[in-house]
Amino acid sequence: QYCEENQYDGDEFPNWAKPTGWLDEWPWKVNPLAIVSTERQCDLCSENKCQCLYTKLVKRRPRIKSWGSLGFGLQAVASREGEVAYRKGEVMGQICGKIVPSGTYPHNSSWVMDMHRPDIDGETVVCQISVAGPSNCFLRLNHHCRASARVRPLRVSGHWICGIEAVR
């Protein structure tokens, strides 16, 4: 199954406890990645309501490729032969999946990403993104000693996302 944005079902975890550091003026129980309307909504534009999630994240996705004994991973693909696939600082996309309470899965699982919010003191993990169900190509993102991309939280279209940014 494929998804372009994180899936949140507030009824699935009725006893979801408020994350440590969650501000009293923020509503709870809500999607823990939603940004309150009084805060900056997007790192990609200055609008209060935007569609950057669909218009500014790069639509050109990396290819899922078998690297033989190393297993499956991602390969950058340019629009045309000889072009640069991604420029340094460009946000290639986001890791998408099902939003679940932090601690639902072991933090070292290959199928889960701990998600923290930089706008909360101590950058507490507020939830996990599980890619074991609906996800996108970035579920195949893996480690490399000389990585060409990094994972970083970004505000995009009113939600924190687990963004993938080109570093070279």
LOBA-577536 format. One record per residue: x, z, y of N, C-alpha, C in turn; residue number from 1. Coordinates in nm, 4 decimals. Example, Ala and Ser with C-alpha at 12.3 -4.5 7.8 and 13.67 -1.06 7.14 Angstrom:
2
ATOM,1.3190,0.7800,-0.5690,1.2300,0.7800,-0.4500,1.3200,0.7800,-0.3300,1
ATOM,1.2850,0.7080,-0.2250,1.3670,0.7140,-0.1060,1.2900,0.7870,0.0030,2
% end
This chain:
168
ATOM,0.0839,0.0000,-0.1189,0.0000,0.0000,0.0000,0.0876,0.0000,0.1242,1
ATOM,0.0428,-0.0694,0.2269,0.1211,-0.0876,0.3482,0.0481,-0.0252,0.4662,2
ATOM,0.1224,0.0376,0.5574,0.0615,0.0899,0.6800,0.1549,0.0665,0.7969,3
ATOM,0.0983,0.0562,0.9157,0.1750,0.0346,1.0384,0.1823,0.1594,1.1246,4
ATOM,0.1016,0.2599,1.0916,0.1069,0.3860,1.1647,0.0807,0.4995,1.0673,5
ATOM,0.1193,0.6192,1.1076,0.1045,0.7347,1.0200,-0.0421,0.7665,0.9935,6
ATOM,-0.0687,0.8133,0.8714,-0.2035,0.8449,0.8275,-0.2231,0.9970,0.8333,7
ATOM,-0.3211,1.0408,0.9112,-0.3499,1.1848,0.9237,-0.4954,1.2098,0.8891,8
ATOM,-0.5189,1.3039,0.7994,-0.6545,1.3445,0.7620,-0.6640,1.4957,0.7798,9
ATOM,-0.7255,1.5374,0.8902,-0.7353,1.6796,0.9221,-0.8140,1.7602,0.8215,10
ATOM,-0.8993,1.6956,0.7433,-0.9805,1.7678,0.6439,-0.9069,1.7909,0.5126,11
ATOM,-0.7999,1.7191,0.4902,-0.7301,1.7298,0.3619,-0.6564,1.8628,0.3442,12
ATOM,-0.6096,1.9211,0.4538,-0.5365,2.0478,0.4483,-0.6064,2.1481,0.5414,13
ATOM,-0.7201,2.2062,0.4981,-0.7995,2.2918,0.5868,-0.7273,2.4201,0.6318,14
ATOM,-0.6270,2.4636,0.5575,-0.5556,2.5872,0.5924,-0.4195,2.5603,0.6560,15
ATOM,-0.4020,2.4415,0.7130,-0.2759,2.4043,0.7756,-0.2477,2.4998,0.8908,16
ATOM,-0.1411,2.5780,0.8785,-0.1056,2.6764,0.9817,-0.0396,2.6083,1.1015,17
ATOM,-0.0651,2.6633,1.2182,-0.0033,2.6117,1.3411,0.1487,2.6242,1.3291,18
ATOM,0.2232,2.5164,1.3591,0.3697,2.5222,1.3489,0.4303,2.6246,1.4450,19
ATOM,0.5404,2.6833,1.4061,0.6146,2.7760,1.4911,0.6514,2.7049,1.6210,20
ATOM,0.6307,2.7721,1.7333,0.6659,2.7160,1.8625,0.5568,2.6303,1.9254,21
ATOM,0.4469,2.6076,1.8530,0.3367,2.5274,1.9069,0.2824,2.5983,2.0297,22
ATOM,0.2755,2.5304,2.1432,0.2344,2.5943,2.2681,0.0872,2.6364,2.2642,23
ATOM,0.0584,2.7510,2.3233,-0.0780,2.8040,2.3229,-0.1776,2.7108,2.3917,24
ATOM,-0.1326,2.6366,2.4929,-0.2242,2.5478,2.5655,-0.2523,2.4169,2.4910,25
ATOM,-0.1785,2.3919,2.3831,-0.2040,2.2728,2.3026,-0.3140,2.3030,2.2012,26
ATOM,-0.4067,2.2103,2.1826,-0.5114,2.2351,2.0829,-0.4540,2.2387,1.9413,27
ATOM,-0.5189,2.3131,1.8572,-0.4876,2.3146,1.7139,-0.6190,2.3394,1.6442,28
ATOM,-0.6546,2.2678,1.5590,-0.5961,2.1880,1.4545,-0.6140,2.0408,1.4883,29
ATOM,-0.4998,1.9745,1.5052,-0.4952,1.8328,1.5402,-0.3784,1.7680,1.4663,30
ATOM,-0.3691,1.6378,1.4778,-0.2536,1.5665,1.4263,-0.1304,1.6285,1.4928,31
ATOM,-0.0370,1.6846,1.4159,0.0786,1.7524,1.4762,0.1743,1.6596,1.5500,32
ATOM,0.1538,1.5288,1.5390,0.2393,1.4345,1.6107,0.1726,1.3805,1.7366,33
ATOM,0.0466,1.4200,1.7613,-0.0241,1.3755,1.8819,0.0313,1.4483,2.0041,34
ATOM,0.0421,1.3754,2.1135,0.0940,1.4315,2.2388,-0.0249,1.4620,2.3296,35
ATOM,-0.0284,1.5823,2.3873,-0.1387,1.6176,2.4773,-0.1368,1.5257,2.5992,36
ATOM,-0.2527,1.4985,2.6528,-0.2684,1.3969,2.7583,-0.1926,1.4290,2.8872,37
ATOM,-0.1579,1.5548,2.9100,-0.0862,1.5908,3.0318,0.0646,1.5658,3.0216,38
ATOM,0.1131,1.5339,2.9033,0.2563,1.5100,2.8809,0.2860,1.3601,2.8824,39
ATOM,0.4135,1.3264,2.8975,0.4546,1.1857,2.8906,0.4150,1.1303,2.7539,40
ATOM,0.3543,1.0121,2.7539,0.2965,0.9548,2.6326,0.3878,0.8570,2.5591,41
ATOM,0.4839,0.7960,2.6300,0.5607,0.6890,2.5672,0.7018,0.6802,2.6254,42
ATOM,0.8008,0.6664,2.5379,0.9390,0.6462,2.5811,0.9693,0.4994,2.6099,43
ATOM,0.8769,0.4105,2.5740,0.8994,0.2670,2.5909,0.8345,0.2107,2.7168,44
ATOM,0.7456,0.2887,2.7807,0.6814,0.2453,2.9053,0.6389,0.3690,2.9842,45
ATOM,0.5830,0.3491,3.1018,0.5410,0.4618,3.1859,0.3888,0.4752,3.1939,46
ATOM,0.3161,0.4018,3.1111,0.1697,0.4046,3.1135,0.1154,0.5314,3.0480,47
ATOM,-0.0057,0.5722,3.0887,-0.0726,0.6857,3.0251,-0.1344,0.6463,2.8921,48
ATOM,-0.1851,0.5236,2.8852,-0.2387,0.4699,2.7606,-0.1743,0.3338,2.7413,49
ATOM,-0.1163,0.3129,2.6258,-0.0467,0.1867,2.6029,-0.0628,0.1421,2.4579,50
ATOM,-0.0189,0.0227,2.4333,-0.0208,-0.0351,2.2986,0.1216,-0.0646,2.2512,51
ATOM,0.2193,0.0078,2.3048,0.3587,-0.0183,2.2698,0.3837,-0.0120,2.1193,52
ATOM,0.3091,0.0723,2.0495,0.3246,0.0820,1.9047,0.3072,-0.0547,1.8398,53
ATOM,0.2204,-0.1374,1.8983,0.1918,-0.2693,1.8412,0.2581,-0.3837,1.9162,54
ATOM,0.2971,-0.3612,2.0419,0.3507,-0.4720,2.1208,0.5010,-0.4647,2.1467,55
ATOM,0.5592,-0.3441,2.1489,0.7013,-0.3332,2.1837,0.7924,-0.3011,2.0665,56
ATOM,0.7379,-0.2425,1.9602,0.8240,-0.2226,1.8440,0.8499,-0.3602,1.7861,57
ATOM,0.9709,-0.3844,1.7468,1.0089,-0.5166,1.7000,0.9222,-0.5577,1.5812,58
ATOM,0.8682,-0.6753,1.5880,0.7833,-0.7251,1.4803,0.8660,-0.7857,1.3661,59
ATOM,0.9906,-0.8175,1.3929,1.0794,-0.8732,1.2921,1.1312,-0.7576,1.2058,60
ATOM,1.0865,-0.7505,1.0858,1.1233,-0.6398,0.9976,1.2455,-0.6738,0.9131,61
ATOM,1.3225,-0.5717,0.8768,1.4321,-0.5956,0.7831,1.3752,-0.6390,0.6474,62
ATOM,1.4577,-0.7033,0.5730,1.4209,-0.7494,0.4383,1.4538,-0.6394,0.3385,63
ATOM,1.3649,-0.6150,0.2430,1.3959,-0.5253,0.1318,1.4775,-0.6076,0.0325,64
ATOM,1.5944,-0.5565,-0.0023,1.6862,-0.6323,-0.0869,1.7455,-0.5432,-0.1948,65
ATOM,1.7680,-0.6000,-0.3105,1.8391,-0.5295,-0.4165,1.9887,-0.5442,-0.3906,66
ATOM,2.0586,-0.4325,-0.3867,2.2028,-0.4328,-0.3662,2.2739,-0.4041,-0.4986,67
ATOM,2.2160,-0.4502,-0.6070,2.2749,-0.4340,-0.7403,2.2788,-0.2891,-0.7830,68
ATOM,2.3970,-0.2398,-0.8175,2.4104,-0.1024,-0.8671,2.3778,0.0020,-0.7608,69
ATOM,2.3767,-0.0376,-0.6335,2.3424,0.0558,-0.5257,2.1914,0.0742,-0.5113,70
ATOM,2.1142,-0.0128,-0.5744,1.9685,-0.0030,-0.5657,1.9122,-0.0841,-0.4505,71
ATOM,1.7874,-0.0552,-0.4167,1.7203,-0.1274,-0.3092,1.7540,-0.0663,-0.1739,72
ATOM,1.7583,-0.1503,-0.0735,1.7838,-0.1069,0.0630,1.7313,-0.2122,0.1578,73
ATOM,1.7690,-0.2013,0.2839,1.7224,-0.2946,0.3859,1.8365,-0.3845,0.4329,74
ATOM,1.8010,-0.5061,0.4725,1.8966,-0.6006,0.5281,1.8385,-0.6562,0.6566,75
ATOM,1.9163,-0.6488,0.7646,1.8722,-0.7033,0.8930,1.8640,-0.8551,0.8835,76
ATOM,1.7584,-0.9112,0.9415,1.7373,-1.0557,0.9378,1.7073,-1.1037,1.0797,77
ATOM,1.7855,-1.1983,1.1291,1.7643,-1.2548,1.2623,1.6535,-1.3598,1.2581,78
ATOM,1.5982,-1.3909,1.3743,1.4947,-1.4938,1.3834,1.5510,-1.6307,1.3459,79
ATOM,1.6742,-1.6567,1.3913,1.7403,-1.7843,1.3625,1.8821,-1.7582,1.3151,80
ATOM,1.9315,-1.8443,1.2327,2.0672,-1.8318,1.1806,2.1680,-1.8246,1.2953,81
ATOM,2.2610,-1.7288,1.2857,2.3645,-1.7127,1.3865,2.3280,-1.6171,1.4990,82
ATOM,2.2013,-1.5779,1.5096,2.1595,-1.4834,1.6138,2.1834,-1.3401,1.5672,83
ATOM,2.1865,-1.2493,1.6629,2.1944,-1.1070,1.6333,2.0551,-1.0615,1.5901,84
ATOM,2.0466,-0.9880,1.4812,1.9169,-0.9438,1.4305,1.8528,-0.8402,1.5235,85
ATOM,1.9306,-0.7402,1.5657,1.8808,-0.6347,1.6540,1.9916,-0.6002,1.7525,86
ATOM,1.9550,-0.5707,1.8735,2.0518,-0.5301,1.9753,2.0646,-0.3771,1.9740,87
ATOM,2.1808,-0.3279,2.0110,2.2045,-0.1841,2.0189,2.0971,-0.1213,2.1072,88
ATOM,2.0356,-0.0133,2.0590,1.9313,0.0573,2.1334,1.7910,0.0072,2.1054,89
ATOM,1.7777,-0.1066,2.0390,1.6461,-0.1625,2.0089,1.5782,-0.0802,1.8990,90
ATOM,1.4501,-0.0499,1.9188,1.3736,0.0238,1.8184,1.3150,-0.0785,1.7214,91
ATOM,1.3578,-0.0708,1.5978,1.3195,-0.1690,1.4967,1.1820,-0.1414,1.4374,92
ATOM,1.1404,-0.0183,1.4421,1.0130,0.0195,1.3831,1.0090,0.1685,1.3609,93
ATOM,0.9221,0.2107,1.2714,0.9090,0.3521,1.2412,0.8860,0.3723,1.0927,94
ATOM,0.9253,0.4890,1.0452,0.8926,0.5275,0.9088,0.7466,0.5719,0.9108,95
ATOM,0.6647,0.5078,0.8318,0.5211,0.5378,0.8271,0.4842,0.5967,0.6921,96
ATOM,0.3843,0.6806,0.6947,0.3341,0.7375,0.5711,0.2218,0.8348,0.5997,97
ATOM,0.1998,0.9226,0.5055,0.0934,1.0224,0.5143,0.1507,1.1496,0.5760,98
ATOM,0.0828,1.2010,0.6783,0.1257,1.3248,0.7441,0.0727,1.4429,0.6642,99
ATOM,0.1658,1.5313,0.6228,0.1309,1.6501,0.5451,0.2000,1.7714,0.6079,100
ATOM,0.1512,1.8932,0.5797,0.2152,2.0127,0.6362,0.3618,2.0242,0.5942,101
ATOM,0.4447,2.0793,0.6826,0.5854,2.1002,0.6479,0.5922,2.1935,0.5277,102
ATOM,0.6867,2.1669,0.4402,0.7015,2.2473,0.3194,0.6157,2.2000,0.2033,103
ATOM,0.5349,2.0970,0.2230,0.4529,2.0458,0.1131,0.5424,1.9911,0.0030,104
ATOM,0.6482,1.9223,0.0404,0.7438,1.8654,-0.0542,0.8825,1.9202,-0.0223,105
ATOM,0.9736,1.9250,-0.1220,1.1108,1.9685,-0.0920,1.1718,1.8790,0.0156,106
ATOM,1.2424,1.9385,0.1123,1.2955,1.8613,0.2250,1.4022,1.7595,0.1835,107
ATOM,1.4583,1.7724,0.0647,1.5608,1.6783,0.0196,1.5034,1.5701,-0.0721,108
ATOM,1.3724,1.5585,-0.0752,1.3084,1.4550,-0.1560,1.3341,1.3175,-0.0952,109
ATOM,1.3466,1.2156,-0.1786,1.3664,1.0784,-0.1314,1.2398,1.0192,-0.0719,110
ATOM,1.1272,1.0832,-0.0939,0.9988,1.0258,-0.0551,0.9338,1.0992,0.0606,111
ATOM,1.0110,1.1792,0.1348,0.9540,1.2556,0.2453,1.0553,1.2669,0.3590,112
ATOM,1.0026,1.2683,0.4812,1.0857,1.2855,0.6007,1.0321,1.4066,0.6759,113
ATOM,1.1179,1.5057,0.7000,1.0775,1.6185,0.7842,1.0702,1.5684,0.9274,114
ATOM,0.9610,1.5988,0.9961,0.9416,1.5499,1.1331,0.9378,1.6676,1.2294,115
ATOM,1.0263,1.6643,1.3269,1.0278,1.7673,1.4300,0.9922,1.7044,1.5635,116
ATOM,0.9558,1.7900,1.6570,0.9211,1.7442,1.7921,1.0214,1.8014,1.8901,117
ATOM,1.0956,1.7159,1.9595,1.1933,1.7645,2.0572,1.1304,1.8400,2.1739,118
ATOM,0.9988,1.8266,2.1933,0.9328,1.8973,2.3032,0.8939,2.0395,2.2660,119
ATOM,0.9301,2.0840,2.1461,0.9061,2.2219,2.1033,1.0420,2.2894,2.0907,120
ATOM,1.0576,2.4061,2.1546,1.1843,2.4795,2.1488,1.2278,2.4988,2.0042,121
ATOM,1.3545,2.4738,1.9784,1.4088,2.4889,1.8438,1.3840,2.3673,1.7565,122
ATOM,1.3121,2.2690,1.8110,1.2792,2.1463,1.7373,1.2298,2.1773,1.5961,123
ATOM,1.1294,2.2632,1.5901,1.0671,2.3036,1.4643,1.0117,2.1837,1.3890,124
ATOM,1.0244,2.1842,1.2569,0.9602,2.0815,1.1746,0.8103,2.1096,1.1807,125
ATOM,0.7334,2.0143,1.2328,0.5883,2.0340,1.2495,0.5081,1.9735,1.1355,126
ATOM,0.5706,1.8804,1.0620,0.5023,1.8185,0.9483,0.6046,1.7389,0.8689,127
ATOM,0.5572,1.6822,0.7607,0.6377,1.5900,0.6828,0.5648,1.4563,0.6786,128
ATOM,0.6407,1.3482,0.6700,0.5830,1.2155,0.6503,0.6181,1.1744,0.5081,129
ATOM,0.5159,1.1636,0.4250,0.5346,1.1248,0.2858,0.5214,0.9737,0.2736,130
ATOM,0.6236,0.9105,0.2165,0.6202,0.7655,0.1972,0.5927,0.7296,0.0510,131
ATOM,0.5490,0.8284,-0.0285,0.5204,0.8033,-0.1695,0.3934,0.7206,-0.1878,132
ATOM,0.3054,0.7203,-0.0879,0.1826,0.6399,-0.0920,0.1953,0.5262,0.0062,133
ATOM,0.0941,0.5064,0.0907,0.1027,0.3992,0.1911,0.2256,0.4187,0.2796,134
ATOM,0.3008,0.3112,0.3011,0.4202,0.3162,0.3844,0.4527,0.1746,0.4316,135
ATOM,0.5754,0.1563,0.4810,0.6203,0.0239,0.5218,0.7618,0.0022,0.4680,136
ATOM,0.8277,-0.1045,0.5120,0.9593,-0.1387,0.4568,1.0626,-0.0285,0.4780,137
ATOM,1.0430,0.0564,0.5791,1.1432,0.1580,0.6101,1.1506,0.2699,0.5073,138
ATOM,1.0613,0.2691,0.4078,1.0744,0.3660,0.2991,1.2019,0.3382,0.2207,139
ATOM,1.2581,0.2181,0.2350,1.3823,0.1806,0.1663,1.5067,0.2065,0.2506,140
ATOM,1.4904,0.2692,0.3657,1.6043,0.3036,0.4498,1.6931,0.3995,0.3726,141
ATOM,1.8233,0.3750,0.3727,1.9117,0.4655,0.3012,2.0386,0.4909,0.3803,142
ATOM,2.1210,0.5773,0.3283,2.2426,0.6228,0.3954,2.3546,0.5199,0.3832,143
ATOM,2.4343,0.5099,0.4874,2.5571,0.4306,0.4842,2.6582,0.5031,0.5720,144
ATOM,2.7817,0.5122,0.5274,2.8841,0.5833,0.6046,2.9102,0.5197,0.7406,145
ATOM,2.8890,0.3883,0.7511,2.9043,0.3172,0.8781,2.7675,0.2580,0.9137,146
ATOM,2.6727,0.3443,0.9362,2.5333,0.3040,0.9567,2.5169,0.2144,1.0791,147
ATOM,2.4241,0.1224,1.0705,2.3940,0.0343,1.1830,2.2636,0.0754,1.2517,148
ATOM,2.1994,0.1785,1.1997,2.0760,0.2288,1.2599,2.0705,0.3800,1.2425,149
ATOM,1.9867,0.4417,1.3242,1.9673,0.5867,1.3121,1.8192,0.6175,1.3213,150
ATOM,1.7837,0.7315,1.2671,1.6468,0.7812,1.2734,1.6398,0.8773,1.3905,151
ATOM,1.5374,0.8602,1.4754,1.5215,0.9561,1.5848,1.3751,0.9632,1.6267,152
ATOM,1.3299,1.0845,1.6621,1.1917,1.0970,1.7086,1.1748,1.0320,1.8454,153
ATOM,1.0666,0.9578,1.8607,1.0346,0.8903,1.9866,0.8868,0.9087,2.0173,154
ATOM,0.8556,0.9154,2.1468,0.7157,0.9144,2.1903,0.6743,0.7684,2.2052,155
ATOM,0.5699,0.7286,2.1342,0.5211,0.5919,2.1444,0.3687,0.5943,2.1363,156
ATOM,0.3050,0.5427,2.2391,0.1582,0.5290,2.2432,0.0843,0.6589,2.2116,157
ATOM,0.1326,0.7702,2.2678,0.0621,0.8976,2.2553,0.0915,0.9787,2.1306,158
ATOM,0.1892,0.9360,2.0506,0.2278,1.0104,1.9301,0.3794,1.0111,1.9162,159
ATOM,0.4310,1.1168,1.8550,0.5706,1.1180,1.8155,0.5822,1.0346,1.6899,160
ATOM,0.6836,0.9510,1.6833,0.7080,0.8718,1.5633,0.8499,0.8968,1.5142,161
ATOM,0.8749,0.8628,1.3910,1.0072,0.8677,1.3309,1.0663,0.7286,1.3493,162
ATOM,1.1254,0.7044,1.4666,1.1730,0.5721,1.5042,1.3049,0.5352,1.4380,163
ATOM,1.3241,0.4073,1.4185,1.4499,0.3544,1.3648,1.5133,0.2716,1.4770,164
ATOM,1.6307,0.3146,1.5229,1.6972,0.2541,1.6374,1.8321,0.1940,1.5959,165
ATOM,1.8587,0.0711,1.6413,1.9874,0.0068,1.6157,2.0962,0.0802,1.6946,166
ATOM,2.2073,0.1097,1.6303,2.3169,0.1798,1.6983,2.4368,0.0903,1.7250,167
ATOM,2.4353,-0.0308,1.6704,2.5430,-0.1268,1.6983,2.4918,-0.2663,1.6706,168
% end
